[in-house]
Amino acid sequence: MKLSEFRYTVAKSQIAKFPAEPRDSSRLMVVDRKTGTITNDVFSNIVNYFDKGDCLVLNETKVFPARLFGKKEKTNAKIEVLLLRQLKAEDRIWDVIVEPARKVRIGNKIYFDNNQFYCEVIDNTTSRGRTVRFSYDGNLFEVIQRIGEMPLPSYIKREPTELDKETYQCVFANDNYLASIAPPTAGLHFTPELLKKIAEKGVRIANIVLHIGQGVFEEIEVEDLTKHRMYSEYFEISRQSAEIINKSLKSKKKVFAVGASVVRALESSVLTSGTIKPNKGWTDKFIYPPYDFKISTHLITNFHPPATPSLLLTATFAGKDLLFKAYKKAMKDDYRFFAYGDAMLIY
């Protein structure tokens, strides 16, 4: 398949700028792969699609306010620095993306927080990517929490607010895994009350971690999908979570993956027996048609931007023709698209 087959156009008015309030009041499109039927529902009713013994798999990663604004030494030019990943904690070295990239070269220093500290560019990684070393001696994450902005995607045409630090975050995000630059957006629709209802129905809940990186923002650029390379992302699947998932698999129950990040972690940890192994490390797994999913039987997802890895994974799971039929219906029925938009359950 070619990338051009996964392009589409959605009206700007249907790109959500703010989340639904409350979270589970968002709409839910239910796509049945067996019958090809597509129905409209509300996310708070998703509990009705679970049975006792099913498994719900959540990604506990937490988003940090990774977008910093500083001033370049000497010229005071305003520079945006998007923190991607910490490479060496002891040396305060990070991979970042800078804008405007043409103004930022090796050896340049960018000052933050009224010149309290700076980062120095020590390497170029891509056209916009840089490796930097921070001068701050204390807990850099504490400063980032104070001066950083949540890294909302560029299609959300507004300035981030303090409220985004709460809403652009899943309610089940874990403080111990503060390392993502985007949430698993399918998880944004869950509330503590809804998760409690699901658990009370006898559904097993398994928590995994995959730190979402820069690939979430970027379109695929090669027409030949076999030539695309995903950015590697760190993930963890504990022994306890693997056992929870395997119980449902072995008893022929459903496994609901919440978002593409969960699917990628699970599919990177499959045993030859068709079960999950405890695992941690880095994955650059890129899923596109055709692909045989080994673990996830159902997918909870959002409406993704065109030509992105998440859209391709979702199209692979649902079937491309059925998914695009659903997207066409979503446009007609005035669904809200992308990160802060409505949800889809592929059954």
N, C-alpha and C positions, 0 to 999 in steps of 0.2 A: 504494500500500500504506500501511497505518496502523501506527503504532508498536506498538499493542496486539498485533499479529500476531507480534511479536518478543520477547514476554515469556514466561518460563518459570520454574519453580521447581526448584532443586536442593537436596538435603539438605546441611545445614551440614557433616555428616561427610565429604562428598565435596569440600569446598573445601580445597585443599592449603595447609597452613601452612608446610611446608618443601619444598625441592626434592628430587627423586630423587638418590640418590648411588650410583654415579656418574651424571653428568648424562644420559648416553645410555641408562641403564637404564629410563628412563621408558617408558610404553606408547605405542604409535602406532596410531591408528585410521586405516585406509586407506579412503577413499571414492572409488569409481569412478563418475564422472558418466555414462559411456557405458552401463554395464550396471546401475547402481544398486546394485551390491553393496557391502557394508560388511564389512571384515575386521579382525581384531585382529593386531597385530604388536608388535615392540619397536623403539624408536627407533634403536638401534645397527644395525638391519637396513635403514635407509633407503637405504644405499648401493646396495642391490639394485634400487632403482627408477630409478636413473640409467643413462644410456647415454653412451658416448663422444661428445663434442661438445655435450652438454647444458650448460646454464648454471645455476649456483647464485648467486643475488643476495642478499648480506648487507648489513645496516645496521650500520655501524661506530660508531654513536653510543655514547657512554659515559655511564652514570648517575653523578651526583654526589650526595652525602648532603645532599639539599636541604631536609630538615626540621630547622629550628632551634627551640630553646625559649629564650625570654627572659623578662624581667620588665618590666612596664610601669612607667615612672617614677612616683614618688610612692606608688602603691598597691601595687607589687610583685606585681600580679596576673600569674599565669603565662600567657604568650601563645605559641601555636604559630605559626611563620612558615614557610610552604612557599614556597621560592624557585622562581619559574617561568621567568623569563628576565631576562638583564641587558640593559637598554635603552641605557645610556650608560656604558661602562666608565670613561671619564675622570672622570665625575661620580658614579660608584658608585651609579647609579640602577637599581632592579629593580622588576619586577612580581612581586607575591607574593599568596598567599592567607593570611588570618589567622583564627585560632580562639582564643577566641570573638570573632567579628567585631563584636558589639554593644559590646565594650569598647574598640575601636580606632578612633580618629577622627583626622582631619587635625590635624597638630601634635603628636600623641602621639609619645613616644620609647620604644623597646623596647631594653633593655640585654641584652647577651650576654657570655658568657665572664667571669663574675665582674665585670661592669661595665667590662670592658676597652674595649668599643666599643658603639655603639648604631645603630639605624636610626630615622629620623624619617619619619613618614607625611606625604606631600606631596600625595596625591590618592586619591580613591575610584574604582575602576574597575567593580566589580560589587558585589553584596551582601556578598560575602566578600573581594573583590579590593581590593588597595591598591597604590599606587606608593610606594616608599620610597627614601630616600637613606641609605646607610651612612656612618658616620663613619670607618671603618677606612682608614688611609692606605697600608697595605702590600698584599700579595697576599691578597685576601679568600678566594680559592679554597683557599689553604693552611689558613686558619683553618676554613673550612667542612669540609674533609676531616677536621679534628681534632675539631670539636665537633658536626658535623651527624650526623643519622641518615638511613639510607636510607629514602626515602619509600614504604614498603610501602603498598599499597592498604588501605583500611579493612576490607575483608572478611577480611583475614588477622588474626585475633583474637589477636595476641600482640605483645609489644614487639620492635622490631628489635634485632639483635645486631651485633657487629663482624663476624661471619661473613657476614651479609647483604651487606656491602660487597664480598664476593667472589662469593657465590652469586646475588645479584640483579644480575648483570652477565654479558654474553656473553663467552666466551673470546676472541672476535675484536674486542671493543670497543677503540677506538683512543684513546690518551691525548690526541691532538690534537683530539678531538671530545667533550670533557667538558662536556655541556650538557643532557642529558636527565634528566627526573624519573621515567622508567620505561624498562626495556629493551624491545627487540623480543622479547617473551616466547617466541615460537617459536624464537628463536635460543639460548635457555638450554639446550636439549637437546644442543647440539653440544659435542664435546670436540676438542682439537687432533688426537688420533689419528683420530677419525672424519673430520674435515676432510681429513686427509692421505690417508685411504683413498679419499675421494671424488675428490680431485685426481689420485691415482694411476690412477684409472679413466679419466682423460682428460676429466673434467668441467671446464669453464671456471668460474672463480670471479670474480665481479665484486663490488666493494665500493662501496656508495653510503652516503650519510648523510642521515638525517632525524631531527631532534631532537624527541623525543616530549614533548608538553606536557600541560597540565591536562585536555585532552579525554579522555585515557585513563582518568581517574578518574570521569568524570561521565556519568550516564545522559542520554539525550535526553529532553527534557521536553515536546516538542510532538507531538501525535498525528499531525498532518499533516507527513509527512517532508519535503515540499518547503519547509517553513518553518524547518527546522533549519539553523543556521550553525555550521560547524566553527571551532575556534580555529586560527589560522594557525600553521604550523610551518615552520621553516627546513630546507631540504634542499640537497644538492649531488650531482650526477652528473658525474663527471669524463669527459673525452674518452676516456681509456683504458677506463673501465668501459663507456661507451656503445658503444665499438667491440667489446668482448668480448661484450656482450649481442647486438648486431646480427649478429655472426658466427653465433651460434646461431640467431637468427631467420631469417637468410637461407638457412641450410642446413636449415631445417625441423626443427630440434632443439627439445627442450623447454627452457623457461625456468621454473625453480623460484624463486618469490619466498618469502623467509623472513619471514613476518609481514605484517600489514596496512600497516605503515609503509612497507615496500618497495613494495608495490603502489601506494600513494598517490603515492609519489615517481615511480615509473615512469609511472603514468597521467597525471601532471602534466607529462610531458616527451615526448609522442608527436608525431612528425612525420606529415604527411599520407601518407607512404609506409608507415606502420605500423611504423616503426623508432624508436629512441630518439635524442634529441639530448642533447649535453652541456648541462647546465643547473644553475643555482643560484638560489635565491630563496625565496619564501614560498608555501606552498600551503594552501588551506583546502578542498581537494577532499573532498567528502562523497559516498561511493559507496553507493548503495542500489538495490534492484530498480526497474525493469530497467536493466541497464547492460551494454555490450559491451566486455569487456576487450581491450585492444589488444596488450599485451606479455606479461604473465604467462600461461603455459599451465598451470602447476601451482602449488599454494599449500600451504606448510607453515605451520601455525597452531596455536593452542591452543584450548581450550574457553572461550569468552568469557562474561562476565556478560551478563545480559539487557538489552535496550534500549540497547545501547552501539554506537557507530559501528563498532567492530571486528566485532561480531556481524553487523551489517547487511552489511558488506562481505563477510564470509565466506559469509553466506546468499546474497548476490548471485552469488558465484563458484560455489558448489556447487549452487544452486537451493534455495529455502527449504524445500520439502517434504523433499528428500533430507537437508538438513542437520539438520532437526529430527528426522528419523528416526534419524540418526546420534547426535544428542544423547540421544535416548530410549534407544538401545542402550547408550550410554556410561554412563548412570545405572544401567541394569540390570546392566551388566558391571563396575560399581564403578570406573570411571575417576576420576581426580583432576582437579578443575576449576580453571580460572582461571590466574593468573600462574605459580604454582609447580607447576601441574598437568601432565597428560599432553598429548600432541601429536596432531595430525591431519594427514594428507596427503590433499589433495583432488587426485585424479589425473585 
